[in-house]
Amino acid sequence: MRARTKFILSILISFIFCILFFYYTGTTGQTGKISFQLTDLFFPFIKGPVIALGIIAIPFSILVIIGSSHAVNLTDGLDGLATGTVLISVMTLGVIAYFSGTPIVANYLNIPYLPGAHEYSVFLSALTGALFGFLWFNAHPAQVFMGDTGSLFLGATLGMIVILLKKEILLLILGAIFVSEALSVILQVGSFKLTGKRIFKMAPLHHHFELGGLKETKIVIRFWIIAVILAIISLSTLKIQ
């Protein structure tokens, strides 16, 4: 399938998801004593909604899904790299989903209470099990590979889940590895077109470290460690507000 066709399909799927979410799941919610709209935007470490996106919420959410899906796709360049980092993100979102769907916990943490959100944790738990099983064979030396289908699906899933949980901005922290991988490609291409020079030895970022002399397994393990740290920081935002 051509890259343009994949991109168009990703936009179409994202658009359908956003329409179903914003128009068929209700328009309001509750966080502590503060009511909010599903089109409101929340920021980590800040109580209550920060920005009312209104109709802009739809294109913004589409951007989140597409950006997340392609960022994970770019990360899938070393054995176990994308699988491990996505696995950590999925487990973290599973915890957040359970808290968000439990009124007592949500009110205590002063995070958006989203009725039924704990059901997402069931799906995320199943996905966690699947990723553990896949990682068993995807770790170096890999016997199986997820390809574009797997990485785009996992990235889109992360994007959709953070939209459902009203944690879109938190993805910049939890998924900072994916963000850095995508930014490295953008900066590399932009720099080469504008100046004819490359910023990195090779993009995405993991290939830069690989050409710098680090072994593949060391790069992957260090990225996993960073992903765990980012997960801890993300969970801390639930209470530190």
SULJO-V390150 format. One record per helix or strand of 3 or more residues. SS is the DSSP state (h for helix, s for strand). FROM is the first residue (numbers start at 1). TO is the last residue. If there is no record, write none. Layout:
BEGIN
[[SS | FROM | TO] [SS | FROM | TO]]
END
This chain:
BEGIN
[[h | 3 | 24] [s | 28 | 31] [s | 34 | 37] [h | 56 | 75] [h | 81 | 100] [h | 103 | 109] [h | 118 | 138] [h | 147 | 164] [h | 171 | 174] [h | 176 | 195] [h | 205 | 211] [h | 216 | 236]]
END
